[in-house]
Amino acid sequence: MARKRNTETSEHQPSFRERFAALRNLPAFFRQIWQTSPSLTILNFVLRLIRSTVPTATLYVGKLIVDEVIRLANAHSTDLTHLWTLVAIEFGLAIGSDLLSRGINLSESLLGDWYAHQTSVRLMQHAATLDLAQFENATFYDKLERARQQTAGRTQLLSQTFSQVQDLLTIASLAIGLISFAPWLLLLLLVAVIPSFLGELHFNAKSYSLLYGWTPQRRELDYYRYLGASDDTAKEVKLFGLSDFLINRYRTLSEQYFHENRKLALERASWGSLLLAIGTVGYYAAYGYMIFQTVQGRVTLGDLTFLAGSFRQVRSLLEGILGRFNSISQGALYLKDLFEFFEIQPQIVSPVSPRPFPVPIREGFVFEGVGFKYPNSEKWAVRNLSFHLRAGEKLALVGENGAGKTTLVKLLGRLYDPDEGRILLDGYDLKAYNLEELRTHIGVIFQDYLRFQFSAGDNIAVGDIVERENLPALERAAEDSLADAVIAGLPLGYEQPLGRRFSGGVELSGGQWQKVALARAYLREADLLILDEPTSALDARAEYEVFQRFAELTKGKTAVLISHRFSTVRMADRILVLEGGKVLEMGTHEELLAQQGRYAELFELQAEGYR
C-alpha cells in the first residue's frame, strides 16, 4: 500500500570514497564492451583519437589566418594564395570533424545497442538459474529492478567514458600552447572549475541516494499503473469502482517522490549557478590578461585568438570532464547493482555427479519426515510429512486452502528443498538427480497457470518447447486435453494469437484457457503428471470428460491430482488428506468414507450441496 518512505533505512548517500571505489567496476564493464564487439570498440577509439586533435589544429589554423590577414593589410598585398590555402585547410578540418563525429556516434550507437541486447539476454539467462524462493523475496526484486534498468542505461556510460578519454587528449594538445604562454593559466582554470565539480559530485550523490532509496516505491507505482490500465484487471476495477482508489494511491506516492526530487533539483540549480559563476570569473580574468598582453605588443592578434580559444575550450573541456566524472562515478555505482545481481547464486542446484533419472520409475516417490517453511515465515507449510507415492499410482490430494497441497507439489518438482527430512525417488534423494532432467520428467499444471499472449500453438508448446514446430504433437496434445475443439473455432487455428495484449489477439473463456493449459501437460509426456486444480473453470460435464480422458492417458504413469471436487477425487487410486501441513488420512475413497473421518465429513458437506 502507499506509504511514506522511511528515509533513515532506505536512503544511502554514497561517500566520495565509495564513488571512487565504484570506478573499480569500469574494467569489468569494458571487458564486457570489448567482448560485445572488438571491431566496433577499436573503430570508436581510433575515430575519437583522431577527433581529439581537431580542435587544436582548427584553432592554430585560425591563428595563422588572422596573422596572415593582418600581414596582408599592413603590406597592402593582393597575393591571397596562402590565405585561401589556410581557409581551405580550416574548411577541410570542419568537414572532417563533422564526419568523424558522425562516425563516432554511429559506431557508439551500434555498440551500445548491441551491448544492451546482450546484457538483457544474460540477465534473463541468469534469472532462469535462480530459485523460486529468491523471486518471492522483496529485496531480491529490488536488485532485479535496478539490474534491469542498467541494461539500457549503460549506453550512456559507454559514451561518457569514451568522451572522457577523447577530451583529455584534446586538453593535452591545447595545453601545450597555454603552457608556453603562461603556465599559471592552467592552474587558474583548475581553481575556477573545482568548486563547480565538487558541487555536482555532492548533488549526484544525493540523486543516486534518492533513486536507490525509492526502488521499492517505484515498483509500487508501476504496480498501480498496471492495475489502473490493464486488460487483466479492467473487470474488477470497473465493477468494484476501484479507479479513484488506485489513482489516489498512485497520486499520493508519486507526489511524495516529486516533492523530494523538486527540493533536490532546486538546491542543485541554486548552488550550481553560484559555483558556475566562479568559473566564469576565472575565465574572464585570464581573458583580460591576454588582451593586456596583446595591447602591449607581447603577442600577436592571431596569438590572442589562439590563446583565448584554447583557454575557452580547455575550460569547457575541464568542466565537461569533471562534470562527466560525476556521471561516470554515478554510472559505476549503478553498475554495482548490475554486477551484484549476477553474483546472486541459486541454492537449489544439481550435484556434480548426478544419477540418471529412472525410466521407467520403479518404486516411486517417498516422503520421509518432510518439513518446509517458506522464506521469511515462521509457520511450517508442511511438517512430519511421510507417505509413499507408488510408481504408476494416481494419488489425489485433499484438504482445505493452506493445508499444504501446492507446497507438496513444489517440493516434488524441487522448486524448493525440504528444511527437514528428505524426498526419495526410487530409493535416492531427489538432490542426487540432475535438476533439469528431473523437471523434464515432471509435467505440472498449476491452478494459476500462465495465459501466455502467444499463438494457440505456442501456448501448448510451452509444455515442451522443443516440440514447438511439431504440429502433429501439438494436435495430439490438444486432442487429449479436449482443446482441439477450442482451436478449431479460432480464425487462424494454431497460429491464432491469444489474449488482448497484441493486435489480432482473441480472448478465450476460463474453461477454454484451462483446456489449452492442460494440453501443455499432455505434450510433455512426463513420467510424473501433476494437475493442481486443473478444472476449476470447467462445468461439470466438461470436467467429467477431461478426467475420463486423464484416466485413460495416465495408465501406467504416476500422477498427482489436487481438486476440491470429490467426484473427481474418487477416480484416484488413493487419496491423501492434508490438514495443517500434515497427513491426516490416507486410503481409497471407500476406505476413507468407512473411517468416518475428515474426508467423510468434507464429502458429505459437498454432497449435501447437490441434494
Secondary structure as the mmCIF struct_conf table of DSSP 4:
data_model
#
loop_
_struct_conf.conf_type_id
_struct_conf.id
_struct_conf.beg_label_comp_id
_struct_conf.beg_label_asym_id
_struct_conf.beg_label_seq_id
_struct_conf.end_label_comp_id
_struct_conf.end_label_asym_id
_struct_conf.end_label_seq_id
HELX_RH_AL_P HELX_RH_AL_P1 THR A 7 SER A 10
HELX_RH_AL_P HELX_RH_AL_P2 PHE A 16 ALA A 22
TURN_TY1_P TURN_TY1_P1 LEU A 23 ARG A 24
HELX_RH_AL_P HELX_RH_AL_P3 ASN A 25 THR A 36
HELX_RH_AL_P HELX_RH_AL_P4 PRO A 38 ARG A 51
TURN_TY1_P TURN_TY1_P2 SER A 52 THR A 53
HELX_RH_AL_P HELX_RH_AL_P5 VAL A 54 ALA A 75
TURN_TY1_P TURN_TY1_P3 HIS A 76 HIS A 76
HELX_RH_AL_P HELX_RH_AL_P6 THR A 81 THR A 129
BEND BEND1 LEU A 130 LEU A 130
HELX_RH_AL_P HELX_RH_AL_P7 LEU A 132 PHE A 135
TURN_TY1_P TURN_TY1_P4 GLU A 136 GLU A 136
HELX_RH_AL_P HELX_RH_AL_P8 ALA A 138 PHE A 181
TURN_TY1_P TURN_TY1_P5 PRO A 183 PRO A 183
HELX_RH_AL_P HELX_RH_AL_P9 TRP A 184 GLY A 213
TURN_TY1_P TURN_TY1_P6 TRP A 214 TRP A 214
HELX_RH_AL_P HELX_RH_AL_P10 THR A 215 GLY A 228
BEND BEND2 ALA A 229 ALA A 229
TURN_TY1_P TURN_TY1_P7 ASP A 231 THR A 233
HELX_RH_AL_P HELX_RH_AL_P11 ALA A 234 LEU A 239
TURN_TY1_P TURN_TY1_P8 PHE A 240 GLY A 241
HELX_RH_AL_P HELX_RH_AL_P12 SER A 243 VAL A 295
TURN_TY1_P TURN_TY1_P9 GLN A 296 GLY A 297
BEND BEND3 ARG A 298 VAL A 299
HELX_RH_AL_P HELX_RH_AL_P13 LEU A 301 GLU A 343
BEND BEND4 GLN A 347 ILE A 348
BEND BEND5 VAL A 352 SER A 353
HELX_LH_PP_P HELX_LH_PP_P1 PRO A 354 PRO A 354
STRN STRN1 ARG A 355 ARG A 355
HELX_LH_PP_P HELX_LH_PP_P2 PRO A 356 PRO A 358
BEND BEND6 VAL A 359 PRO A 360
BEND BEND7 ARG A 362 GLU A 363
STRN STRN2 GLY A 364 LYS A 373
TURN_TY1_P TURN_TY1_P10 PRO A 375 ASN A 376
BEND BEND8 LYS A 379 LYS A 379
STRN STRN3 TRP A 380 ARG A 390
TURN_TY1_P TURN_TY1_P11 ALA A 391 GLY A 392
STRN STRN4 LYS A 394 VAL A 398
TURN_TY1_P TURN_TY1_P12 ASN A 401 GLY A 402
BEND BEND9 ALA A 403 GLY A 404
HELX_RH_AL_P HELX_RH_AL_P14 LYS A 405 LEU A 412
TURN_TY1_P TURN_TY1_P13 GLY A 413 ARG A 414
BEND BEND10 LEU A 415 TYR A 416
BEND BEND11 ASP A 419 ASP A 419
STRN STRN5 GLU A 420 LEU A 425
TURN_TY1_P TURN_TY1_P14 ASP A 426 GLY A 427
STRN STRN6 TYR A 428 ASP A 429
HELX_RH_3T_P HELX_RH_3T_P1 LEU A 430 ALA A 432
STRN STRN7 TYR A 433 TYR A 433
HELX_RH_AL_P HELX_RH_AL_P15 LEU A 435 THR A 440
TURN_TY1_P TURN_TY1_P15 HIS A 441 HIS A 441
STRN STRN8 ILE A 442 ILE A 445
TURN_TY1_P TURN_TY1_P16 GLN A 447 ASP A 448
BEND BEND12 GLN A 453 PHE A 454
STRN STRN9 SER A 455 SER A 455
HELX_RH_AL_P HELX_RH_AL_P16 ALA A 456 ALA A 461
TURN_TY1_P TURN_TY1_P17 VAL A 462 GLY A 463
BEND BEND13 ASP A 464 ASP A 464
HELX_RH_3T_P HELX_RH_3T_P2 ILE A 465 GLU A 467
TURN_TY1_P TURN_TY1_P18 ARG A 468 GLU A 469
HELX_RH_AL_P HELX_RH_AL_P17 LEU A 471 SER A 481
TURN_TY1_P TURN_TY1_P19 LEU A 482 LEU A 482
HELX_RH_AL_P HELX_RH_AL_P18 ASP A 484 ALA A 488
TURN_TY1_P TURN_TY1_P20 GLY A 489 GLY A 489
BEND BEND14 LEU A 490 LEU A 490
TURN_TY1_P TURN_TY1_P21 PRO A 491 LEU A 492
HELX_RH_3T_P HELX_RH_3T_P3 GLY A 493 GLU A 495
STRN STRN10 PRO A 497 LEU A 498
BEND BEND15 GLY A 499 PHE A 502
TURN_TY1_P TURN_TY1_P22 SER A 503 GLY A 504
STRN STRN11 VAL A 506 VAL A 506
HELX_RH_AL_P HELX_RH_AL_P19 GLY A 510 ARG A 524
TURN_TY1_P TURN_TY1_P23 GLU A 525 GLU A 525
BEND BEND16 ASP A 527 ASP A 527
STRN STRN12 LEU A 528 ASP A 532
BEND BEND17 GLU A 533 GLU A 533
TURN_TY1_P TURN_TY1_P24 PRO A 534 ALA A 537
BEND BEND18 LEU A 538 LEU A 538
HELX_RH_AL_P HELX_RH_AL_P20 ALA A 540 LEU A 553
TURN_TY1_P TURN_TY1_P25 THR A 554 GLY A 556
BEND BEND19 LYS A 557 LYS A 557
STRN STRN13 THR A 558 ILE A 562
BEND BEND20 HIS A 564 HIS A 564
HELX_RH_AL_P HELX_RH_AL_P21 PHE A 566 VAL A 569
TURN_TY1_P TURN_TY1_P26 ARG A 570 MET A 571
BEND BEND21 ALA A 572 ASP A 573
STRN STRN14 ARG A 574 GLU A 579
TURN_TY1_P TURN_TY1_P27 GLY A 580 GLY A 581
STRN STRN15 LYS A 582 GLY A 587
HELX_RH_AL_P HELX_RH_AL_P22 HIS A 589 GLN A 595
TURN_TY1_P TURN_TY1_P28 GLN A 596 GLN A 596
BEND BEND22 GLY A 597 GLY A 597
HELX_RH_AL_P HELX_RH_AL_P23 ARG A 598 GLU A 608
TURN_TY1_P TURN_TY1_P29 GLY A 609 TYR A 610
#
